[in-house]
Amino acid sequence: MFILRRYERIWSDLLFFHLSQVFIYFWQVIRILNIIFFLLNVVAVAALFLSYASIYINPDIFYIPAFFGLAYPFILLANILLILYWVFQLHLKFIMSLTAIIAGWSFVGRTVQFHSKSTTNEKAIKVMSYNVMNFGFDKNQNSREDILNLIAEEQPDILCMQEFCSNKNWNVNIEKKIADALHTKYYFFNNVNTGNKLFKVGTIIYSKFPIKNSGIISYDMSTANSTIFIDIEINGIAVRVFDVHLQSIRFQPKDYDFLKTVGDNSDQTINESKSIISRMRTAYVLRASQAKKVQEAIKQSPGKVILCGDFNDSPVSFVYSKINEGLKDAFVESGTGMGRSYAGEFPSFRIDYIMGSQSLDLNSFQIIHKKYSDHFPIKTMISVK
């Protein structure tokens, strides 16, 4: 009996010793993890503030923050996950990321919204914006008819299209066919491909209201992108409608192939990475210059403003902040979700916008999830008071 009790005591001591060792080991692991996560947290917070800086710093002066602005949704998510990590441990370090997120709360609203379905009055007009990617001919031979049917079904009062094209070899006059589908004769097209008499491409605006004036906003450089405007009258009120198409990144097929297979550190991978970064940097700089031109034109507008277009840039960017100054964003006013409008592979974010003057009501913002192009069409209802 004595021996049995002695063995029980020995096993008890051994069990206590092992449990204490496990606890010490576990505590050491937690301490190491906390140090690692603290360092990651510092990096995540710094990245978040760099993304905020992207709206103030012209990429022509310093382009690095622009990349952080593009990555904002992922940086925001990383900070939210870090908050959950510290809260789970009942640790006050969660305040770091929480404070950083609150400091840039307006950027959260640009990125995600939770509006319920909005109602509009009977006099509201439907405005639609769509980058039709030359009617998708390099991707989908049926895109032209699909897009035509969609436009005829939606019947927007104002339709702005980017990468619109018209080809004399087609068996249809696409400009007139869309006008007929919308039961209007009013449209303004800026052809940037003036060197080719057969193939026209550019930005176009259709309107069910008579066009009183129209114009082109000239950029400081030669580019396939363009911005145009028309002056119309809605309910007796002067409105200038802008159709904006800012500089594309112009990725090549090999760039998309590379983005799908990133992994090794070979010389080819490094060179291709440099090529992509160089293209993006050039596009950021050109878009910044173009956005300033658009901003100046908005300020000179004789009436209220409705602006549509493909900015090729995210809501947390220098470009967006320049153009959005003094305007409302239809997605922020009445959108739901992430607002993803780019249907291609990269960057799969919100890069298409409809905006309006502060005195306008922008309701019922929607993304039409029809993949006839590399962009989804977007629409909203606008009340002109």
C-alpha positions in Angstrom: 0.0 0.0 0.0 2.8 2.3 0.9 4.6 1.5 -2.4 1.4 2.1 -4.4 0.9 5.6 -2.8 4.6 6.4 -3.4 4.2 5.5 -7.1 1.0 7.6 -7.3 2.9 10.5 -5.8 5.7 10.1 -8.3 3.3 10.0 -11.2 1.5 13.0 -9.9 4.7 14.9 -9.6 5.7 13.9 -13.1 2.3 14.9 -14.6 2.5 18.2 -12.9 6.1 18.7 -14.1 5.1 17.8 -17.7 2.0 20.0 -17.6 4.0 22.9 -16.3 6.6 22.4 -19.0 3.8 22.3 -21.7 2.4 25.5 -20.2 5.8 27.2 -20.3 6.4 26.0 -23.8 3.0 27.2 -24.9 3.5 30.6 -23.2 6.9 31.0 -25.0 5.2 30.2 -28.3 2.5 32.8 -27.6 5.2 35.4 -26.7 7.1 34.8 -29.9 3.9 34.9 -32.0 2.9 38.2 -30.3 6.2 39.7 -31.1 5.8 38.6 -34.8 2.2 39.8 -35.0 3.2 43.1 -33.3 5.8 43.7 -36.0 3.3 42.7 -38.7 0.8 45.1 -37.1 3.3 48.0 -37.3 3.8 47.2 -41.0 0.1 46.9 -41.6 -0.7 50.3 -39.9 2.2 52.0 -41.8 0.8 50.5 -45.1 -2.7 51.8 -44.2 -1.4 55.3 -43.7 0.6 55.1 -46.9 -2.6 54.2 -48.7 -4.2 57.3 -47.2 -1.3 59.4 -48.4 -1.9 58.2 -52.0 -4.9 60.7 -52.4 -2.6 63.7 -51.6 0.6 62.8 -53.3 0.8 63.2 -57.0 2.3 60.1 -58.5 4.4 62.3 -60.8 6.3 63.4 -57.6 6.3 60.1 -55.7 4.5 57.1 -57.1 5.0 54.5 -54.3 1.9 55.5 -52.3 -0.3 54.9 -55.4 0.4 51.1 -55.1 -0.7 51.1 -51.5 -3.9 53.0 -52.5 -4.6 50.2 -55.0 -4.0 47.6 -52.3 -6.2 49.4 -49.7 -8.9 46.7 -49.5 -6.3 44.0 -48.7 -4.5 46.3 -46.3 -7.8 47.1 -44.5 -8.6 43.4 -44.3 -5.2 42.6 -42.8 -5.7 45.3 -40.1 -9.2 43.9 -39.3 -7.7 40.4 -38.8 -5.0 41.8 -36.5 -7.7 43.5 -34.4 -9.5 40.2 -34.0 -6.2 38.5 -33.1 -5.5 41.0 -30.2 -9.1 41.1 -29.1 -9.1 37.3 -28.8 -6.2 37.6 -26.4 -7.8 40.5 -24.6 -4.8 42.6 -25.5 -4.9 46.4 -25.9 -2.7 46.2 -28.9 -5.8 46.1 -31.0 -6.0 49.8 -30.5 -3.2 50.3 -33.1 -5.2 49.1 -36.1 -8.5 50.3 -34.8 -7.2 53.9 -34.5 -5.6 53.7 -38.0 -8.9 52.5 -39.5 -10.9 55.2 -37.7 -8.4 57.8 -38.9 -9.3 56.9 -42.5 -13.0 56.0 -42.0 -14.1 57.9 -45.1 -12.0 55.5 -47.2 -13.9 52.5 -45.8 -17.1 54.1 -47.2 -15.5 54.5 -50.6 -14.7 50.8 -50.6 -17.7 49.0 -49.1 -21.3 50.1 -48.6 -24.4 48.5 -47.1 -27.3 50.5 -48.4 -30.7 49.0 -48.7 -32.5 49.4 -52.1 -33.2 53.1 -52.6 -36.4 54.6 -53.9 -36.5 57.4 -56.5 -39.1 59.9 -57.6 -41.0 59.7 -60.9 -38.9 62.4 -62.5 -35.6 60.7 -61.9 -33.5 59.9 -64.9 -31.5 56.7 -65.5 -27.8 57.2 -66.1 -25.6 54.3 -67.3 -21.8 54.0 -67.8 -20.2 51.2 -69.7 -16.7 50.4 -71.0 -17.6 48.1 -73.9 -14.0 47.1 -74.7 -14.5 47.6 -78.5 -17.6 45.4 -78.1 -15.5 42.6 -76.8 -14.5 41.3 -80.2 -11.1 39.9 -79.0 -12.9 37.9 -76.3 -16.4 37.2 -77.4 -17.8 37.4 -80.9 -21.4 37.8 -79.6 -20.6 40.7 -77.3 -21.9 43.4 -79.8 -25.4 42.0 -80.0 -25.5 41.2 -76.3 -24.5 44.8 -75.4 -27.0 46.2 -77.9 -29.8 44.1 -76.3 -28.8 45.1 -72.8 -28.9 48.8 -73.8 -32.3 48.4 -75.4 -33.6 46.6 -72.3 -32.2 49.2 -69.8 -33.2 52.3 -71.8 -31.0 54.8 -70.0 -31.8 58.5 -70.4 -28.0 59.2 -70.5 -25.6 56.6 -71.7 -21.8 57.1 -71.5 -19.5 54.5 -73.1 -15.8 54.1 -73.2 -13.7 52.1 -75.7 -16.7 52.5 -78.1 -15.9 51.4 -81.7 -17.5 51.6 -85.1 -16.3 49.7 -88.1 -17.4 50.4 -91.7 -16.8 46.8 -92.6 -19.6 45.7 -90.2 -23.0 45.1 -91.7 -24.5 47.6 -89.2 -24.1 51.3 -88.4 -23.5 50.7 -84.7 -23.8 54.4 -83.7 -27.2 54.8 -85.3 -28.4 51.4 -84.2 -27.9 52.3 -80.5 -29.5 55.7 -81.1 -32.5 54.0 -82.6 -32.6 51.5 -79.7 -32.7 54.4 -77.3 -35.3 56.3 -79.4 -33.1 59.3 -79.7 -31.0 61.2 -82.3 -28.8 62.9 -79.8 -25.2 61.7 -79.3 -21.7 62.9 -79.4 -18.7 60.8 -80.3 -15.0 61.6 -80.1 -13.0 59.4 -82.4 -9.4 59.2 -81.3 -8.4 56.9 -84.2 -8.4 59.6 -86.8 -5.7 57.9 -88.9 -8.0 55.0 -89.8 -11.1 55.9 -91.9 -12.6 52.4 -91.5 -12.3 51.9 -87.7 -13.3 54.5 -85.2 -12.8 54.2 -81.5 -13.3 56.5 -78.5 -15.8 57.8 -76.0 -19.4 58.5 -76.8 -22.4 60.0 -75.0 -26.1 59.3 -75.9 -28.8 61.5 -74.5 -32.6 61.5 -74.7 -32.4 65.3 -74.1 -31.4 67.7 -76.9 -27.6 68.4 -76.9 -27.1 72.2 -76.8 -23.3 72.1 -76.8 -20.5 69.5 -76.8 -16.7 69.5 -76.4 -13.5 67.6 -75.8 -11.1 68.0 -72.9 -7.6 67.8 -74.4 -4.9 66.0 -72.5 -1.3 67.1 -72.6 -0.1 64.0 -74.3 -1.1 61.7 -77.2 -3.3 58.8 -75.9 -6.1 56.5 -77.0 -8.1 57.7 -73.9 -10.2 60.8 -73.9 -12.8 62.8 -72.0 -15.8 64.5 -73.6 -18.8 66.5 -72.4 -22.3 67.6 -73.6 -24.6 70.3 -72.3 -28.3 69.4 -71.9 -31.3 70.7 -70.1 -33.2 68.6 -67.6 -36.4 69.9 -66.1 -35.4 73.4 -67.2 -32.0 73.0 -65.4 -28.7 73.2 -67.2 -26.6 70.1 -66.8 -23.1 69.2 -68.2 -22.5 65.5 -68.7 -18.9 64.3 -68.7 -17.7 61.0 -70.1 -14.3 60.2 -68.7 -11.8 57.6 -69.8 -8.4 57.9 -68.1 -5.1 56.3 -69.0 -5.2 52.5 -69.2 -2.4 50.4 -67.8 -2.3 48.5 -71.1 -1.1 45.2 -69.8 0.1 42.8 -72.5 -1.1 39.1 -72.6 2.3 38.1 -71.2 1.8 40.4 -68.2 -1.5 38.6 -67.4 0.2 35.2 -67.8 2.9 36.3 -65.4 0.4 37.5 -62.8 -1.2 34.0 -62.9 2.1 32.2 -62.3 4.1 34.4 -59.9 6.4 32.3 -57.8 10.1 31.8 -58.7 12.9 34.3 -58.4 14.4 33.8 -61.8 15.8 36.6 -63.9 12.8 36.4 -66.2 10.4 36.8 -63.3 12.3 39.8 -62.0 12.3 41.5 -65.5 8.6 40.8 -66.0 7.9 42.3 -62.5 9.8 45.4 -63.5 7.9 45.6 -66.7 4.5 45.5 -64.9 5.6 48.1 -62.2 6.9 50.3 -65.0 3.6 50.2 -66.9 1.6 50.9 -63.7 3.9 53.8 -62.8 3.5 55.4 -66.2 -0.2 55.0 -66.1 -0.4 56.5 -62.6 1.5 59.6 -63.7 -0.5 60.1 -66.9 -3.8 59.6 -65.1 -2.8 62.2 -62.5 -2.3 64.8 -65.2 -5.5 63.9 -67.0 -7.5 64.0 -63.7 -6.3 67.6 -63.1 -7.6 68.5 -66.6 -11.0 67.0 -65.8 -11.1 68.7 -62.4 -10.5 72.1 -64.1 -13.3 71.4 -66.6 -15.7 70.4 -63.8 -15.0 73.7 -62.0 -15.7 75.6 -65.2 -19.0 73.9 -65.8 -21.9 76.4 -66.4 -24.5 74.2 -64.7 -24.9 71.1 -62.6 -22.6 68.1 -63.3 -23.2 64.5 -64.1 -19.9 62.6 -64.6 -19.5 59.0 -65.7 -16.5 57.0 -66.7 -13.7 54.5 -66.4 -10.9 56.0 -64.2 -8.7 52.9 -64.4 -8.0 53.7 -60.7 -9.3 52.7 -57.3 -11.4 54.9 -55.0 -8.4 55.4 -52.7 -6.2 57.3 -55.2 -5.0 60.7 -56.2 -7.1 60.5 -59.4 -10.4 59.8 -57.6 -9.9 62.5 -55.0 -9.2 65.1 -57.7 -12.3 64.3 -59.8 -14.6 63.6 -56.9 -13.8 67.0 -55.2 -17.2 68.7 -54.8 -19.2 65.8 -56.3 -21.2 62.9 -54.9 -20.3 59.3 -55.7 -23.4 57.2 -56.6 -21.9 54.1 -55.1 -21.1 55.9 -51.8 -24.7 57.4 -51.8 -26.7 54.3 -52.6 -24.4 51.3 -53.5 -24.1 47.9 -51.8 -21.1 45.6 -51.4 -17.6 46.2 -52.8 -18.8 47.9 -56.0 -16.4 45.7 -58.2 -16.8 47.0 -61.7 -13.8 45.5 -63.5 -14.6 42.1 -64.8 -11.1 41.3 -66.0 -8.2 39.7 -64.1 -6.4 42.7 -62.7 -7.0 45.0 -61.0 -10.4 43.5 -60.0 -11.7 46.5 -58.1 -14.1 49.4 -58.5 -12.7 51.6 -61.3 -15.9 52.7 -63.0 -17.9 55.6 -61.5 -21.0 57.7 -61.8 -20.8 61.1 -59.9 -23.0 64.2 -59.6 -23.2 67.7 -58.1 -24.0 68.0 -54.4 -27.5 69.3 -55.2 -28.4 66.1 -57.2 -29.9 63.0 -55.6 -28.1 59.8 -56.7 -30.1 56.7 -55.9 -30.4 53.0 -56.6 -26.8 52.5 -57.8 -26.4 49.1 -59.3 -23.8 47.0 -61.1 -25.2 44.9 -64.0 -23.3 41.6 -63.7 -23.3 40.8 -67.4 -19.8 39.9 -68.6 -20.0 41.1 -72.2 -16.8 43.2 -71.8 -13.9 43.3 -69.4 -16.1 45.8 -67.4 -19.5 45.5 -65.8 -22.0 48.3 -66.8 -23.1 50.5 -63.9 -26.3 52.6 -63.5 -28.0 54.9 -61.1 -31.1 57.1 -60.9 -30.5 60.8 -60.6 -33.0 63.4 -59.5 -32.3 66.9 -60.9 -33.9 69.4 -58.5 
